[in-house]
Amino acid sequence: MPHDMRAIEIAAPGGPDVLTPTRRPIPTAGPQDVVIKLAYAGVNRPDALQRAGLYAPPPGASDLPGLEGAGEVVAVGADVTGVAIGDQVCALLPGGGYAEYVATPAAHCLPVPQGMGLDQAACLPETCFTVWSNVFMRGGLKAGERFLVHGGTSGIGTTAIQLAHAMGARVFTTAGSAEKCDAARDLGAELAINYREDDFVPLVKAEGGADVILDMVGGDYIARNLSALADDGRLVQIAFLQSPKAQVNFAQLMMRRLTMTGSTLRPQSDLAKARIADALRADVWPLLNAGRIAPVMDSEFALAEAAAAHARMESSAHIGKIVLKVA
């Protein structure tokens, strides 16, 4: 391998234009790590938060943005089993995905699904880890239950709709245009609500209320989500695009036996992420291999065009995932 690589760094906290091409040393594999020569890297909201100075990398992680990617394993640590040099994998990354090479725990790698290109595979880890761990492991969504996900045409939303539908849940979603609502219905949502025109609360309550809600908006959505839950319902919070603060009447949690929970993925331990990877391998990868679900692709940018990719994501005009072509 060469000694250094192309990468995109955050020159200073700010807008998309602070994403700057640079060269960095190629990372080395720790005892339980692999080094991947990336073909594609996924672009996600946490990347933009890190770029803006609002989401610092955990201790020991690369300062380069990028939390998922796909490519070929080119080096393995001394204690690695189950992953070999030459394997094509997609992987959840601790950071560093906006680069030609990246190091990550081998236990966070998953095989590229059958018949899937590396561009699509690069879109899987961050969204699949997030949706499965929050909707199914924390939220406990089961077949026959009613599930509401906000932002149904985001990367998280398109994944959540497909997975919940494939697992037998009734799926409701919100989106910001008629076009996006149509796209959500095509993925398996039976009720797609244009939040610019209609209040989701009465429409969801008319269906019996949601058993599980996945929310990344926060702010005044928090109280509205609680109102839209069925008795014994579960609200799962994964982000706060609006605000982390809200005024809530907690008496309804007791009277209606509601549950509020949530998580962030990046700060969790390597072991916790490895357990999520094992669950994905058992329960989600068979669906991907069979073609029953697939990532929804919005657009592709060259690595050097990372700023344009961020501008596209922050415009909220996209439907599905945005990737950077690294190779």
C-alpha positions as CSV (number, residue, x, y, z in Angstrom):
1,M,0.0,0.0,0.0
2,P,1.1,3.6,-0.4
3,H,2.2,5.6,2.6
4,D,-0.5,8.3,2.4
5,M,-4.0,8.7,1.0
6,R,-6.5,11.3,-0.2
7,A,-9.0,12.4,2.4
8,I,-11.5,15.1,3.3
9,E,-10.9,17.0,6.5
10,I,-12.9,19.6,8.5
11,A,-10.7,22.7,8.3
12,A,-12.8,24.5,10.9
13,P,-16.3,24.2,12.2
14,G,-18.8,25.7,9.7
15,G,-20.8,25.1,6.6
16,P,-20.2,22.6,3.8
17,D,-17.3,24.7,2.4
18,V,-15.1,23.8,5.3
19,L,-14.7,20.3,4.0
20,T,-11.2,20.4,2.5
21,P,-9.2,17.9,0.5
22,T,-6.0,16.8,2.2
23,R,-3.6,13.9,2.4
24,R,-3.2,11.7,5.5
25,P,-1.2,8.7,6.5
26,I,-2.9,5.4,5.8
27,P,-4.3,4.0,9.1
28,T,-3.0,0.7,10.5
29,A,-5.0,-2.2,11.9
30,G,-5.1,-2.8,15.6
31,P,-5.3,-6.4,16.9
32,Q,-9.0,-6.6,16.3
33,D,-9.3,-4.2,13.4
34,V,-9.3,-4.4,9.6
35,V,-8.2,-1.7,7.1
36,I,-10.6,-1.3,4.2
37,K,-9.7,0.3,0.8
38,L,-13.0,2.2,0.4
39,A,-14.9,2.3,-2.9
40,Y,-17.8,4.4,-1.5
41,A,-18.6,6.2,1.7
42,G,-22.1,7.1,2.9
43,V,-23.0,10.6,3.8
44,N,-25.1,11.1,7.0
45,R,-26.6,13.8,9.2
46,P,-24.0,13.1,12.0
47,D,-21.3,14.0,9.5
48,A,-22.9,17.4,9.1
49,L,-23.2,17.8,12.8
50,Q,-19.5,17.0,13.3
51,R,-18.6,19.4,10.5
52,A,-20.6,22.2,12.3
53,G,-18.7,21.5,15.6
54,L,-21.7,19.9,17.3
55,Y,-20.8,16.2,17.4
56,A,-17.2,15.6,18.4
57,P,-15.6,12.2,17.6
58,P,-15.3,9.8,20.6
59,P,-11.8,9.5,22.1
60,G,-9.4,7.6,19.8
61,A,-11.5,8.0,16.7
62,S,-10.4,9.7,13.5
63,D,-11.2,13.3,13.2
64,L,-12.2,12.8,9.6
65,P,-15.9,12.5,9.0
66,G,-17.6,9.4,7.6
67,L,-19.4,6.7,9.6
68,E,-20.0,4.0,6.9
69,G,-18.5,2.7,3.8
70,A,-17.8,-0.3,1.5
71,G,-14.8,-1.7,-0.1
72,E,-12.1,-4.4,0.0
73,V,-10.2,-5.5,3.1
74,V,-6.5,-4.9,2.6
75,A,-5.1,-5.6,6.1
76,V,-6.2,-7.5,9.2
77,G,-5.1,-7.4,12.8
78,A,-3.4,-10.2,14.6
79,D,-6.6,-11.3,16.5
80,V,-9.1,-11.0,13.7
81,T,-11.1,-14.0,12.6
82,G,-13.9,-14.3,10.2
83,V,-12.7,-11.5,7.9
84,A,-9.8,-12.0,5.4
85,I,-7.7,-9.9,3.1
86,G,-9.6,-9.6,-0.2
87,D,-13.1,-9.7,1.3
88,Q,-15.6,-7.2,0.1
89,V,-17.4,-5.7,3.0
90,C,-19.5,-2.8,4.2
91,A,-18.8,-1.5,7.7
92,L,-19.8,0.8,10.4
93,L,-16.9,3.1,11.1
94,P,-15.8,5.1,14.2
95,G,-15.0,7.9,11.8
96,G,-12.6,8.4,8.9
97,G,-14.9,7.3,6.0
98,Y,-14.1,10.3,3.9
99,A,-10.8,8.8,2.8
100,E,-9.3,6.1,0.6
101,Y,-8.5,3.8,3.5
102,V,-10.1,3.4,6.9
103,A,-9.6,1.2,10.0
104,T,-12.5,-0.2,11.9
105,P,-13.2,-3.2,14.2
106,A,-13.6,-6.4,12.2
107,A,-16.7,-7.2,14.2
108,H,-18.4,-4.1,12.7
109,C,-18.0,-5.5,9.2
110,L,-20.7,-7.2,7.2
111,P,-20.6,-9.0,3.8
112,V,-21.8,-7.1,0.8
113,P,-25.2,-8.5,0.1
114,Q,-25.7,-10.8,-2.9
115,G,-26.0,-9.0,-6.2
116,M,-25.5,-5.6,-4.6
117,G,-23.0,-3.0,-5.8
118,L,-20.5,-1.4,-3.4
119,D,-22.3,2.0,-3.9
120,Q,-25.5,0.5,-2.4
121,A,-23.6,-1.5,0.2
122,A,-22.0,1.7,1.5
123,C,-25.4,3.0,2.4
124,L,-26.3,0.1,4.7
125,P,-24.3,0.2,7.9
126,E,-25.2,3.5,9.6
127,T,-28.9,3.3,8.8
128,C,-29.3,-0.5,9.4
129,F,-27.5,-0.4,12.7
130,T,-29.5,2.7,13.8
131,V,-32.9,1.4,12.7
132,W,-32.5,-2.2,14.0
133,S,-31.1,-1.2,17.4
134,N,-33.7,1.5,18.0
135,V,-36.9,0.2,16.4
136,F,-36.6,-3.5,17.1
137,M,-34.1,-3.9,19.9
138,R,-35.1,-0.9,22.0
139,G,-38.6,-0.2,20.7
140,G,-39.6,-3.9,20.5
141,L,-41.7,-3.5,17.3
142,K,-43.5,-6.7,16.4
143,A,-45.6,-7.9,13.5
144,G,-49.1,-6.5,13.4
145,E,-48.1,-3.4,15.4
146,R,-48.5,0.2,14.1
147,F,-45.2,2.0,13.4
148,L,-44.7,5.7,12.7
149,V,-41.4,7.1,11.4
150,H,-40.9,10.8,10.8
151,G,-38.9,11.9,7.8
152,G,-39.8,8.8,5.8
153,T,-37.7,9.6,2.7
154,S,-34.4,10.2,4.6
155,G,-31.9,7.5,4.7
156,I,-33.1,6.4,8.1
157,G,-36.8,6.7,7.0
158,T,-36.5,4.7,3.9
159,T,-34.7,1.9,5.8
160,A,-37.2,2.0,8.6
161,I,-40.2,1.8,6.3
162,Q,-38.8,-1.2,4.5
163,L,-37.7,-3.1,7.5
164,A,-40.9,-2.5,9.5
165,H,-43.0,-3.5,6.5
166,A,-40.9,-6.6,5.9
167,M,-41.3,-7.6,9.5
168,G,-45.1,-7.4,9.3
169,A,-45.9,-4.1,10.9
170,R,-48.3,-1.5,9.7
171,V,-46.2,1.5,8.6
172,F,-47.1,5.2,8.9
173,T,-44.8,8.1,8.0
174,T,-44.5,11.8,7.5
175,A,-42.8,13.6,4.7
176,G,-42.5,17.1,3.3
177,S,-44.1,16.8,-0.2
178,A,-46.5,14.9,-2.3
179,E,-43.6,13.4,-4.2
180,K,-42.0,12.2,-1.0
181,C,-45.2,10.8,0.3
182,D,-45.6,8.8,-3.0
183,A,-42.1,7.5,-2.6
184,A,-42.8,6.4,1.0
185,R,-45.9,4.5,-0.1
186,D,-43.9,2.7,-2.8
187,L,-41.6,1.5,0.0
188,G,-44.4,0.0,2.1
189,A,-46.0,2.8,4.1
190,E,-49.8,2.5,4.1
191,L,-50.3,6.0,5.5
192,A,-48.0,8.9,4.3
193,I,-48.7,12.3,5.7
194,N,-47.5,15.5,4.2
195,Y,-46.6,17.4,7.4
196,R,-46.7,20.7,5.5
197,E,-50.4,20.2,5.0
198,D,-51.8,17.9,7.7
199,D,-51.3,17.3,11.4
200,F,-50.1,13.7,11.9
201,V,-51.5,13.3,15.4
202,P,-55.3,13.0,14.6
203,L,-54.6,10.9,11.5
204,V,-52.4,8.4,13.4
205,K,-54.9,8.4,16.3
206,A,-57.7,7.6,13.9
207,E,-55.8,4.4,13.0
208,G,-55.6,3.4,16.7
209,G,-52.4,5.2,17.5
210,A,-48.8,4.1,17.0
211,D,-47.3,1.3,19.0
212,V,-43.8,2.6,18.2
213,I,-42.7,6.0,16.9
214,L,-39.1,6.7,15.6
215,D,-38.4,10.4,15.8
216,M,-35.4,12.5,14.9
217,V,-37.2,15.9,15.1
218,G,-37.7,16.6,18.8
219,G,-39.0,20.0,19.9
220,D,-42.7,20.2,19.9
221,Y,-42.9,16.8,18.1
222,I,-42.1,15.2,21.5
223,A,-45.4,16.1,23.1
224,R,-47.3,15.4,19.8
225,N,-45.6,12.0,19.5
226,L,-46.8,11.1,23.0
227,S,-50.3,12.1,22.0
228,A,-50.2,10.0,18.9
229,L,-49.0,6.8,20.7
230,A,-51.4,4.0,21.5
231,D,-51.6,2.9,25.2
232,D,-48.5,0.9,26.0
233,G,-46.7,2.7,23.1
234,R,-43.0,3.4,22.8
235,L,-41.4,6.6,21.6
236,V,-37.8,6.2,20.4
237,Q,-35.7,9.3,20.0
238,I,-32.6,9.2,17.8
239,A,-31.9,12.9,17.0
240,F,-33.2,16.5,17.5
241,L,-33.3,18.3,14.3
242,Q,-35.6,20.9,15.9
243,S,-34.7,21.0,19.6
244,P,-33.8,18.6,22.5
245,K,-36.1,20.5,24.9
246,A,-39.9,20.3,25.2
247,Q,-42.6,20.8,27.7
248,V,-44.4,17.5,28.4
249,N,-47.2,16.4,30.7
250,F,-45.6,13.2,32.1
251,A,-48.9,12.1,33.8
252,Q,-49.9,10.4,30.6
253,L,-46.8,8.2,30.7
254,M,-48.2,6.7,33.9
255,M,-51.9,6.7,33.0
256,R,-51.3,5.2,29.5
257,R,-48.2,3.1,30.4
258,L,-46.0,4.8,27.7
259,T,-42.3,4.4,27.3
260,M,-39.8,7.0,26.2
261,T,-36.3,5.8,25.2
262,G,-33.6,6.6,22.7
263,S,-29.9,6.2,21.8
264,T,-27.0,7.5,19.8
265,L,-24.9,5.0,18.0
266,R,-21.4,6.4,17.8
267,P,-20.6,6.6,21.5
268,Q,-21.6,3.0,22.2
269,S,-18.9,0.4,22.9
270,D,-17.3,-1.7,20.2
271,L,-19.0,-4.7,21.9
272,A,-22.4,-3.2,21.8
273,K,-22.0,-2.4,18.1
274,A,-20.7,-5.9,17.4
275,R,-23.9,-7.3,19.0
276,I,-26.0,-5.1,16.7
277,A,-23.9,-6.4,13.8
278,D,-24.6,-10.0,14.8
279,A,-28.4,-9.2,14.9
280,L,-28.2,-7.7,11.5
281,R,-26.4,-10.7,10.1
282,A,-29.1,-13.0,11.4
283,D,-32.3,-10.9,10.8
284,V,-31.7,-8.3,8.1
285,W,-29.0,-9.6,5.8
286,P,-31.3,-12.5,4.6
287,L,-33.8,-9.9,3.5
288,L,-31.1,-8.0,1.6
289,N,-29.7,-11.1,0.0
290,A,-33.2,-12.1,-1.1
291,G,-33.9,-8.6,-2.5
292,R,-36.8,-8.0,-0.3
293,I,-35.3,-4.7,0.9
294,A,-32.7,-2.5,-0.6
295,P,-31.2,1.0,0.0
296,V,-32.8,3.9,-1.8
297,M,-30.2,5.8,-3.7
298,D,-30.5,9.6,-4.2
299,S,-27.2,10.8,-5.6
300,E,-23.4,10.2,-5.9
301,F,-20.6,12.7,-5.6
302,A,-16.9,12.4,-6.0
303,L,-14.9,12.4,-2.8
304,A,-13.5,15.9,-3.7
305,E,-17.2,17.1,-4.0
306,A,-18.0,16.3,-0.3
307,A,-19.1,19.9,0.2
308,A,-21.7,19.6,-2.6
309,A,-22.9,16.3,-1.1
310,H,-23.4,18.0,2.3
311,A,-25.3,20.9,0.7
312,R,-27.5,18.3,-1.1
313,M,-28.3,16.6,2.2
314,E,-28.9,19.8,4.2
315,S,-31.3,21.0,1.5
316,S,-33.6,18.1,2.5
317,A,-34.5,17.7,-1.2
318,H,-33.0,14.2,-1.4
319,I,-34.9,11.0,-1.3
320,G,-32.8,8.2,0.2
321,K,-29.0,8.0,0.5
322,I,-26.1,10.1,-0.7
323,V,-22.7,8.5,-1.3
324,L,-19.2,9.7,-2.1
325,K,-17.3,7.7,-4.7
326,V,-13.8,7.2,-3.2
327,A,-12.1,4.8,-5.6
